[in-house]
Structures are given as structure tokens and as C-alpha cells.
Amino acid sequence: MRGLITNGKGNIQLVNDIPLPKISDYTAIVKTLACGICNGTDMKLVDGHLHGHDTYPAILGHESVGEIVELGKRVRNLHCGDRILRTKVIDTGNYASLYGGFTEYGLAFDYKAMVEDGVPVDQDLISQQIVPPTIEPAEAVMLITLKEVCSAWHRLGFYAGARVAVAGDGPVGVALGHLAKLMGASFVAICGHHTDRLERAAKWGADLIVNTRCANFEEEIKKRCDSLDFFVDGVGRCELISQGLALIKNEGVIGLYGIGIETNKSVRWYAGPYNWKLQAVQFPIATLEAEVHDQVLDYVQSGKLILQDYVTHVYPVEEYKTAFDMVLARKGMKVVLSF
């Protein structure tokens, strides 16, 4: 079958020699409908900088949605026609795979049936959840990012009334601000240097947007509030962490979401109060992601979150070069490939 692979040296290829997934008792075959390009994981895989992964060539993609077309004989909680998130391709021998979302077909696992029958199961599979057919596939992929972000806020101990700042105006950064507002934040500030993205953040409720090419984020926030309860670095830069330390209150929380590759920079640890908390939420926990599934769907179905606003570009998989160039150029928000 066809799929997108990388050698970890900047190259991306559309190949047609990936073996079709094999059905088993508790799995279902899923035809991929769409998969989003992750500005973090996918791009780090392409350039060879994804922490903990050094096996290439590798299949790209983890933000996939597909339709179930065949069921294993012990599957009882999934049905043909169901649309499901995070389809998975197992390492094929020729190609390594984290999820393998950018392939024509993948696997869904009946997690509930496996647990009920006492079959050993990888907890990561619980994040393969069904989405309503009323949501367009190319838009449904954004649910994955939103659930990761929502679960990150829960892990950080978010509470209503909190004062929040987010560094970064990519899909994750803007979503962090958007969801914080929906969850009851009293103040949300977002910084970045992409005017169109910052304007979206303001439209979705951010109280303060700062273009860092024109103004100092730290100074602008201090004009609006004395201190922050939460500061999240959605980029992965030491300087941003230093700014956050200068802004948070005593016992405040610094969250690390962005995956940076800086190795020769230092953080100004003395800039913060005496007591504060630092927590990395760079990789989602599947069980927590599953727990917020209904919460995020409720935001979407009630009209509080409009997925179409996030998914700005959709290309057929054959136009993958154009799509990845869009991401590299930081144009638009979420870029999706359809199959």
C-alpha cells in the first residue's frame, strides 16, 4: 500500500511498497481518510531530531482518522463504518512506525474486548476512539491535537479563574489558549510572530496577543496582571522558560509542551519566585487523552470549538510536498492530507 516515509535526513517520499496490515482476532482494518501533519512530531521525524527515535526509514503520521472496513472475529465494540482516530501500523520490517498514520490502511484495536478477555494490551491503544460521522474527516484529525492539549491542561492542574500565558502561536499554542478560555481562565495571553495566527487567537478569546517582533511579551503581560498562575512554553526555547519564570506567582506552574533542540542555552532560574513547579507535558498520556474525549467533542458539538477554523489547508496525499512546505513555512494552521 501507499504511504509517506522519511529517512530522517529531511527527505519525504510517497512509496507503494508498505505491506497491508494483517487482521487478527481483536483488530479491525481501517481505510485512512485523512491525516494531519504534526508541526512537532512529524517535522522532528523528518529532520532526525525526534527524541527517543533513531530507526529509519520511518512511516510518518499520528493524527489520522479512518473508516473501519473489516472486523476481526473477536471484535465486539467496533463496527464497519465507524470512524476512528489514531489508526496504527505496526513496524513492517522495512519501515519503522510510531503510529503510521500516513498510510492507506491501518489497524484499530478493540481495547475494551481485550481488557474484558484478559488479553495483554498496550494502554496507548485506548486513544483510538470513535468520532461522529457528522464531522468531516479532514476536520476530525484536529480532535487529536485538541485532546492532547486538553489533557495537558488537566495534567498541569488547571483550574477555573487561572491567569495563563502561552508562548507559541502554532496550532498547539493557539489551542492551549483557546481551551484555557473555554475551561474558565480569567486571563489568557499568547505570543508569537505570525499575525494571522495571533488574530485567530484573539478571535477565540485571548485577552492579550503579543507579536514578539514588535513588542516584549514579558513587559506586555506585566502591564495587564501582576503574575500568572500558569505559563506554558509551546515552542521549546530556554529564553521562553526564563520569561515564564519572571511572570509566574509563588507556587505557579511552568509547563513545557514544545519540543526544542537547544543544547547550548541556559535558563535564568533565578528569575522566578522561590517556589514554583516545572512539568513537561510534551507527550500525551493515552488514558488521560481518552478521558477528555467527550469534553472536547462537547465543545465541538456545542459550537464552542469550530474545527474548520483550525484546519486551513487540505491536500490530496499526492501533493505531500506542497503540504509539508506549507508547514515548514509556518503558513496557515493545521495542514491535512486526504487519501
Number of C-alpha atoms within 10 A of each C-alpha: 12 17 23 22 26 23 19 21 13 12 11 20 14 18 13 12 11 20 17 16 20 13 17 15 13 22 23 28 25 27 22 26 22 28 33 29 24 22 18 17 18 20 21 19 26 22 15 18 17 18 12 6 14 14 13 18 19 25 33 28 27 25 25 33 34 31 25 23 15 18 23 17 12 15 20 12 11 24 14 13 14 16 26 27 27 28 34 26 26 16 16 14 9 13 20 21 22 16 22 29 31 31 32 23 27 29 31 25 27 24 24 18 16 18 11 8 9 9 12 9 14 11 11 15 19 20 23 24 22 16 21 13 13 8 15 15 24 25 22 27 30 24 20 23 21 24 26 24 27 26 24 24 20 13 16 19 10 20 16 12 14 18 24 26 32 28 29 26 30 24 22 24 25 28 23 30 30 26 22 28 22 14 16 14 20 15 21 26 25 28 25 21 17 18 13 12 24 23 13 18 26 18 11 20 17 24 18 18 25 22 16 14 11 8 12 12 23 18 11 14 20 13 8 12 11 11 17 25 22 27 27 30 25 25 22 19 20 19 14 22 26 19 21 29 27 19 26 26 20 16 13 21 24 25 24 22 26 21 21 18 13 10 8 6 9 12 14 16 13 10 15 19 15 10 11 15 14 15 13 16 21 17 12 19 17 18 14 18 26 19 15 18 21 13 12 22 18 13 14 15 13 10 10 15 20 14 20 15 12 19 20 14 17 18 17 12 22 14 13 19 13 12 22 20 11 16 18 11 9 15 17 17 22 28 25 27 22 21 19
